[in-house]
């Protein structure tokens, strides 16, 4: 049983899947905290053949999505520290927010790319409408 069924917009965003088929992995390593290669993406979806980098520099826009997520995390950590803690010094807030941003950066990086790609590539449940180069499944390199 799937946690999030195919066809729901949040599936490719939260699970970092291909937005076209909701099956293929968007990143080579499923763990965002894998030190070596958490930036690595396959060129094509191994399930439907969707090209992940649509044009050169496509993911520059994902930086704005990542920036917005970082601001949301910063505000949430600040409010949590303010509400839950007694008197904090300003340096404590800076360290707390900085630590949270550092620990969440691999996940926000991947989520930013996933959201950006999902904006431009719609879900298609009919395999006949997948890209032309997906007549057969693309073998994923190991």
N, CA, C and O of each residue as an XYZ file, in Angstrom:
568
protein
N       0.835     -1.181      0.000
C       0.000      0.000      0.000
C       0.880      1.244      0.000
O       1.837      1.338      0.768
N       0.550      2.186     -0.858
C       1.306      3.420     -0.947
C       0.841      4.394      0.120
O      -0.343      4.457      0.452
N       1.796      5.157      0.656
C       1.443      6.174      1.641
C       0.678      7.303      0.966
O      -0.372      7.729      1.448
N       1.216      7.789     -0.163
C       0.561      8.827     -0.946
C       0.274      8.233     -2.322
O       1.216      7.872     -3.028
N      -0.976      8.118     -2.726
C      -1.283      7.483     -4.017
C      -0.802      8.314     -5.201
O      -0.633      9.529     -5.107
N      -0.587      7.618     -6.323
C      -0.182      8.296     -7.548
C      -1.276      9.245     -7.997
O      -2.464      8.995     -7.789
N      -0.850     10.353     -8.626
C      -1.797     11.324     -9.130
C      -2.002     12.498     -8.199
O      -2.548     13.520     -8.615
N      -1.585     12.384     -6.964
C      -1.706     13.483     -6.011
C      -0.446     14.339     -6.115
O       0.664     13.807     -6.122
N      -0.605     15.642     -6.194
C       0.498     16.569     -6.452
C       1.614     16.485     -5.411
O       2.775     16.723     -5.744
N       1.298     16.159     -4.179
C       2.320     16.116     -3.130
C       3.228     14.893     -3.228
O       4.309     14.890     -2.640
N       2.820     13.866     -3.949
C       3.630     12.644     -4.037
C       5.028     12.906     -4.589
O       6.001     12.534     -3.935
N       5.179     13.530     -5.765
C       6.544     13.735     -6.257
C       7.328     14.739     -5.430
O       8.557     14.678     -5.389
N       6.643     15.657     -4.774
C       7.341     16.675     -3.985
C       7.889     16.082     -2.694
O       9.067     16.259     -2.383
N       7.058     15.389     -1.951
C       7.489     14.851     -0.657
C       8.396     13.632     -0.783
O       9.311     13.450      0.020
N       8.143     12.798     -1.789
C       8.915     11.569     -1.940
C      10.052     11.701     -2.947
O      10.783     10.740     -3.184
N      10.208     12.892     -3.547
C      11.252     13.168     -4.549
C      11.192     12.165     -5.692
O      12.172     11.489     -6.003
N      10.025     12.088     -6.303
C       9.786     11.203     -7.443
C       9.627     12.025     -8.710
O       9.491     13.248     -8.657
N       9.644     11.350     -9.842
C       9.439     11.984    -11.140
C       8.021     12.561    -11.194
O       7.066     11.847    -10.890
N       7.860     13.826    -11.572
C       6.510     14.388    -11.617
C       5.663     13.864    -12.765
O       4.438     13.970    -12.715
N       6.277     13.305    -13.793
C       5.516     12.795    -14.952
C       4.815     11.475    -14.619
O       3.624     11.315    -14.886
N       5.569     10.522    -14.029
C       4.996      9.192    -13.780
C       4.781      8.886    -12.296
O       4.090      7.921    -11.968
N       5.345      9.666    -11.412
C       5.274      9.468     -9.957
C       5.903      8.152     -9.510
O       5.586      7.655     -8.430
N       6.780      7.587    -10.317
C       7.420      6.314     -9.982
C       8.942      6.430     -9.866
O       9.519      5.997     -8.868
N       9.589      7.002    -10.864
C      11.046      7.059    -10.900
C      11.612      8.008     -9.858
O      10.985      9.008     -9.510
N      12.803      7.689     -9.363
C      13.454      8.529     -8.362
C      14.086      9.757     -9.018
O      14.701      9.658    -10.080
N      13.928     10.905     -8.377
C      14.481     12.150     -8.881
C      15.967     12.267     -8.575
O      16.686     12.991     -9.263
N      16.433     11.561     -7.548
C      17.835     11.604     -7.150
C      18.409     10.199     -7.119
O      17.687      9.223     -6.913
N      19.717     10.107     -7.328
C      20.392      8.817     -7.373
C      20.332      8.114     -6.024
O      20.054      6.917     -5.962
N      20.586      8.838     -4.957
C      20.535      8.272     -3.606
C      19.239      8.717     -2.931
O      18.973      9.917     -2.859
N      18.431      7.788     -2.437
C      17.160      8.180     -1.829
C      17.322      8.951     -0.516
O      16.428      9.707     -0.134
N      18.442      8.770      0.174
C      18.673      9.446      1.449
C      19.276     10.829      1.199
O      20.383     10.918      0.667
N      18.573     11.925      1.570
C      19.128     13.254      1.326
C      20.359     13.551      2.172
O      21.097     14.488      1.869
N      20.595     12.782      3.216
C      21.737     13.027      4.083
C      22.923     12.129      3.747
O      23.867     12.027      4.530
N      22.877     11.473      2.578
C      23.999     10.676      2.087
C      25.086     11.664      1.675
O      24.894     12.436      0.736
N      26.218     11.648      2.362
C      27.240     12.680      2.194
C      27.758     12.755      0.757
O      27.785     13.835      0.168
N      28.162     11.639      0.198
C      28.717     11.637     -1.148
C      27.594     11.538     -2.171
O      26.941     10.501     -2.292
N      27.379     12.600     -2.890
C      26.448     12.561     -4.000
C      25.004     12.872     -3.683
O      24.116     12.328     -4.339
N      24.722     13.728     -2.702
C      23.312     14.053     -2.510
C      22.827     15.036     -3.565
O      21.631     15.318     -3.643
N      23.749     15.565     -4.385
C      23.378     16.406     -5.520
C      23.079     15.575     -6.766
O      22.459     16.083     -7.701
N      23.500     14.322     -6.803
C      23.449     13.515     -8.023
C      22.013     13.215     -8.452
O      21.192     12.736     -7.671
N      21.742     13.517     -9.732
C      20.455     13.228    -10.342
C      20.698     12.459    -11.625
O      21.640     12.763    -12.356
N      19.865     11.466    -11.912
C      19.980     10.838    -13.233
C      19.528     11.824    -14.313
O      18.772     12.755    -14.037
N      19.990     11.610    -15.520
C      19.617     12.496    -16.627
C      18.150     12.306    -17.012
O      17.449     13.270    -17.321
N      17.695     11.049    -16.989
C      16.319     10.715    -17.357
C      15.678      9.881    -16.255
O      16.368      9.218    -15.481
N      14.364      9.923    -16.197
C      13.627      9.045    -15.291
C      13.776      7.609    -15.798
O      13.568      7.348    -16.983
N      14.128      6.690    -14.922
C      14.310      5.301    -15.344
C      12.988      4.601    -15.635
O      12.982      3.511    -16.206
N      11.870      5.212    -15.253
C      10.569      4.582    -15.460
C       9.877      5.093    -16.727
O       9.375      4.297    -17.520
N       9.848      6.411    -16.921
C       9.097      6.964    -18.059
C       9.968      7.676    -19.083
O       9.493      7.976    -20.179
N      11.219      7.954    -18.764
C      12.102      8.607    -19.709
C      12.035     10.127    -19.689
O      12.613     10.769    -20.565
N      11.352     10.721    -18.725
C      11.267     12.178    -18.626
C      12.658     12.750    -18.358
O      13.385     12.271    -17.488
N      13.012     13.777    -19.119
C      14.298     14.442    -18.922
C      14.184     15.337    -17.687
O      13.256     16.140    -17.587
N      15.127     15.201    -16.744
C      15.032     15.957    -15.499
C      15.575     17.377    -15.622
O      15.046     18.286    -14.982
N      16.604     17.591    -16.416
C      17.078     18.954    -16.629
C      16.556     19.394    -17.987
O      17.136     19.071    -19.023
N      15.467     20.125    -17.970
C      14.751     20.480    -19.184
C      15.596     21.364    -20.102
O      15.557     21.207    -21.322
N      16.350     22.284    -19.527
C      17.250     23.149    -20.284
C      18.425     23.516    -19.390
O      18.333     23.368    -18.172
N      19.533     23.994    -19.967
C      20.675     24.380    -19.135
C      20.278     25.487    -18.156
O      19.627     26.460    -18.536
N      20.670     25.328    -16.919
C      20.346     26.311    -15.896
C      18.913     26.242    -15.410
O      18.434     27.181    -14.774
N      18.218     25.153    -15.695
C      16.804     25.024    -15.332
C      16.582     25.170    -13.826
O      15.594     25.768    -13.400
N      17.481     24.636    -13.035
C      17.254     24.602    -11.592
C      17.665     25.875    -10.861
O      17.638     25.894     -9.631
N      18.044     26.936    -11.566
C      18.318     28.198    -10.887
C      17.070     28.710    -10.175
O      17.173     29.314     -9.107
N      15.916     28.482    -10.741
C      14.672     28.902    -10.109
C      14.381     28.156     -8.821
O      13.649     28.652     -7.965
N      14.954     26.961     -8.677
C      14.754     26.191     -7.453
C      15.412     26.869     -6.254
O      15.050     26.604     -5.108
N      16.373     27.740     -6.524
C      17.010     28.472     -5.421
C      16.005     29.373     -4.712
O      16.084     29.560     -3.498
N      15.061     29.932     -5.467
C      14.038     30.788     -4.850
C      13.092     29.959     -3.987
O      12.666     30.405     -2.922
N      12.770     28.770     -4.443
C      11.924     27.871     -3.648
C      12.673     27.477     -2.372
O      12.094     27.468     -1.285
N      13.949     27.155     -2.509
C      14.774     26.788     -1.364
C      14.900     27.963     -0.387
O      14.880     27.766      0.828
N      15.027     29.157     -0.906
C      15.102     30.356     -0.062
C      13.820     30.519      0.756
O      13.877     30.791      1.956
N      12.671     30.352      0.109
C      11.406     30.442      0.830
C      11.273     29.384      1.911
O      10.766     29.664      2.998
N      11.730     28.157      1.618
C      11.694     27.089      2.626
C      12.629     27.414      3.781
O      12.307     27.142      4.937
N      13.771     27.987      3.481
C      14.723     28.353      4.539
C      14.165     29.450      5.435
O      14.369     29.419      6.648
N      13.473     30.402      4.862
C      12.834     31.457      5.661
C      11.758     30.850      6.556
O      11.652     31.212      7.728
N      10.961     29.931      6.016
C       9.911     29.290      6.813
C      10.512     28.499      7.980
O       9.986     28.542      9.093
N      11.602     27.784      7.732
C      12.273     27.031      8.800
C      12.828     27.986      9.846
O      12.710     27.734     11.045
N      13.431     29.077      9.399
C      14.006     30.058     10.331
C      12.935     30.652     11.241
O      13.129     30.765     12.451
N      11.808     31.028     10.652
C      10.720     31.610     11.448
C      10.159     30.571     12.420
O       9.887     30.896     13.575
N       9.984     29.335     11.972
C       9.443     28.291     12.839
C      10.370     28.010     14.019
O       9.903     27.860     15.148
N      11.673     27.938     13.771
C      12.624     27.685     14.862
C      12.661     28.868     15.821
O      12.700     28.680     17.037
N      12.649     30.083     15.284
C      12.654     31.266     16.135
C      11.425     31.301     17.033
O      11.542     31.534     18.236
N      10.246     31.071     16.458
C       9.002     31.097     17.243
C       9.006     29.977     18.276
O       8.589     30.187     19.415
N       9.471     28.791     17.893
C       9.527     27.677     18.851
C      10.472     28.002     20.008
O      10.157     27.728     21.166
N      11.617     28.580     19.698
C      12.547     28.945     20.777
C      11.956     30.035     21.661
O      12.141     30.017     22.877
N      11.254     30.973     21.063
C      10.675     32.071     21.821
C       9.558     31.591     22.738
O       9.458     32.024     23.886
N       8.716     30.694     22.226
C       7.571     30.214     23.001
C       8.006     29.201     24.064
O       7.549     29.266     25.205
N       8.879     28.276     23.698
C       9.245     27.187     24.606
C      10.325     27.554     25.618
O      10.380     26.977     26.704
N      11.161     28.484     25.277
C      12.274     28.805     26.166
C      12.016     30.039     26.989
O      11.206     30.898     26.643
N      12.739     30.097     28.100
C      12.689     31.327     28.866
C      13.667     32.306     28.231
O      13.994     32.132     27.057
N      14.138     33.290     28.910
C      14.923     34.335     28.243
C      16.152     33.794     27.503
O      17.043     33.193     28.104
N      16.176     34.018     26.211
C      17.294     33.627     25.360
C      18.076     34.882     24.981
O      17.513     35.969     24.852
N      19.348     34.710     24.812
C      20.184     35.791     24.286
C      20.061     35.785     22.757
O      19.749     34.747     22.174
N      20.300     36.916     22.105
C      20.229     36.934     20.635
C      21.158     35.924     19.966
O      20.813     35.370     18.922
N      22.311     35.681     20.541
C      23.240     34.708     19.945
C      22.649     33.300     19.990
O      22.930     32.486     19.110
N      21.839     33.007     20.996
C      21.189     31.699     21.084
C      20.213     31.490     19.926
O      20.135     30.399     19.360
N      19.469     32.542     19.581
C      18.565     32.455     18.435
C      19.345     32.242     17.140
O      18.953     31.435     16.297
N      20.438     32.960     16.989
C      21.257     32.838     15.782
C      21.819     31.431     15.655
O      21.798     30.846     14.572
N      22.320     30.888     16.758
C      22.882     29.532     16.731
C      21.773     28.501     16.465
O      21.970     27.577     15.675
N      20.633     28.651     17.105
C      19.534     27.709     16.913
C      19.019     27.694     15.482
O      18.815     26.629     14.900
N      18.812     28.869     14.921
C      18.321     28.964     13.539
C      19.399     28.469     12.572
O      19.099     27.746     11.622
N      20.646     28.859     12.816
C      21.742     28.413     11.943
C      21.910     26.906     11.960
O      22.134     26.295     10.915
N      21.806     26.302     13.129
C      21.922     24.847     13.249
C      20.770     24.143     12.526
O      20.984     23.153     11.826
N      19.562     24.655     12.696
C      18.409     24.060     12.016
C      18.558     24.164     10.498
O      18.264     23.206      9.784
N      19.007     25.306     10.002
C      19.190     25.475      8.556
C      20.283     24.559      8.032
O      20.159     24.002      6.941
N      21.354     24.400      8.801
C      22.444     23.512      8.378
C      21.970     22.064      8.307
O      22.274     21.352      7.350
N      21.229     21.633      9.318
C      20.763     20.251      9.350
C      19.690     19.963      8.290
O      19.595     18.840      7.797
N      18.900     20.954      7.947
C      17.823     20.754      6.981
C      18.228     21.064      5.540
O      17.442     20.823      4.623
N      19.425     21.587      5.321
C      19.812     22.021      3.970
C      19.787     20.907      2.924
O      19.342     21.173      1.807
N      20.234     19.671      3.206
C      20.108     18.649      2.158
C      18.658     18.381      1.759
O      18.366     18.188      0.579
N      17.759     18.369      2.723
C      16.350     18.104      2.413
C      15.718     19.286      1.682
O      14.956     19.084      0.737
N      16.023     20.525      2.105
C      15.430     21.678      1.427
C      15.986     21.830      0.017
O      15.276     22.288     -0.878
N      17.248     21.451     -0.197
C      17.821     21.485     -1.546
C      17.041     20.564     -2.469
O      16.639     20.962     -3.563
N      16.830     19.339     -2.028
C      16.106     18.359     -2.849
C      14.643     18.751     -3.026
O      14.084     18.604     -4.113
N      14.036     19.239     -1.978
C      12.632     19.644     -2.076
C      12.456     20.825     -3.013
O      11.471     20.892     -3.749
N      13.402     21.757     -2.995
C      13.338     22.892     -3.905
C      13.386     22.450     -5.350
O      12.621     22.942     -6.179
N      14.284     21.520     -5.660
C      14.372     20.996     -7.028
C      13.119     20.211     -7.398
O      12.630     20.302     -8.524
N      12.610     19.451     -6.457
C      11.419     18.654     -6.713
C      10.203     19.548     -6.973
O       9.434     19.291     -7.900
N      10.027     20.579     -6.173
C       8.906     21.504     -6.357
C       9.041     22.229     -7.695
O       8.066     22.370     -8.433
N      10.254     22.688     -8.002
C      10.471     23.432     -9.241
C      10.159     22.574    -10.465
O       9.518     23.046    -11.403
N      10.604     21.328    -10.464
C      10.338     20.449    -11.595
C       8.857     20.104    -11.683
O       8.315     19.993    -12.783
N       8.196     19.933    -10.542
C       6.773     19.593    -10.523
C       5.920     20.736    -11.066
O       4.847     20.501    -11.621
N       6.394     21.973    -10.909
C       5.662     23.116    -11.461
C       5.596     23.032    -12.978
O       4.580     23.391    -13.574
N       6.668     22.564    -13.610
C       6.769     22.601    -15.069
C       6.422     21.286    -15.771
O       6.166     21.286    -16.975
N       6.411     20.174    -15.046
C       6.132     18.878    -15.668
C       4.853     18.312    -15.049
O       4.849     17.948    -13.873
N       3.770     18.233    -15.822
C       2.513     17.725    -15.265
C       2.501     16.199    -15.183
O       3.240     15.516    -15.891
N       1.650     15.688    -14.311
C       1.463     14.246    -14.167
C       0.726     13.702    -15.372
O      -0.233     14.311    -15.848
N       1.169     12.561    -15.865
C       0.510     11.905    -16.991
C       0.353     10.431    -16.663
O       1.339      9.697    -16.595
N      -0.887      9.993    -16.458
C      -1.137      8.595    -16.080
C      -1.099      7.650    -17.274
O      -0.925      6.444    -17.096
N      -1.258      8.177    -18.492
C      -1.282      7.356    -19.700
C       0.135      7.194    -20.250
O       0.708      8.169    -20.737
N       0.719      5.992    -20.187
C       2.091      5.797    -20.672
C       2.275      6.113    -22.152
O       3.401      6.368    -22.579
N       1.227      6.104    -22.935
C       1.346      6.417    -24.360
C       1.697      7.882    -24.597
O       2.198      8.232    -25.666
N       1.441      8.737    -23.617
C       1.732     10.160    -23.757
C       3.065     10.549    -23.120
O       3.398     11.733    -23.068
N       3.823      9.583    -22.640
C       5.133      9.882    -22.065
C       6.079     10.292    -23.176
O       5.768     10.073    -24.346
N       7.229     10.883    -22.852
C       8.160     11.340    -23.894
C       8.505     10.233    -24.892
O       8.458      9.046    -24.568
N       8.852     10.647    -26.107
C       9.114      9.710    -27.203
C      10.256      8.745    -26.892
O      10.236      7.598    -27.337
N      11.253      9.204    -26.128
C      12.398      8.341    -25.848
C      12.100      7.299    -24.780
O      13.014      6.610    -24.327
N      10.843      7.168    -24.369
C      10.512      6.208    -23.321
C       9.735      5.007    -23.870
O       8.943      4.402    -23.147
N       9.952      4.665    -25.117
C       9.270      3.505    -25.688
C       9.602      2.248    -24.903
O       8.771      1.351    -24.766
N      10.798      2.192    -24.400
C      11.166      1.118    -23.490
C      11.749      1.775    -22.240
O      12.233      2.905    -22.297
N      11.702      1.085    -21.147
C      12.204      1.634    -19.906
C      13.698      1.898    -20.011
O      14.448      1.092    -20.563
N      14.114      3.023    -19.480
C      15.523      3.407    -19.502
C      16.230      2.673    -18.364
O      15.758      2.693    -17.227
N      17.335      2.038    -18.657
C      18.092      1.343    -17.624
C      18.806      2.369    -16.750
O      19.499      3.250    -17.258
N      18.634      2.253    -15.439
C      19.290      3.158    -14.519
C      20.696      2.665    -14.245
O      20.889      1.489    -13.937
N      21.711      3.567    -14.355
C      23.089      3.125    -14.086
C      23.262      2.766    -12.622
O      22.614      3.341    -11.747
N      24.137      1.816    -12.367
C      24.360      1.376    -10.987
C      25.659      1.903    -10.458
O      26.014      1.634     -9.310
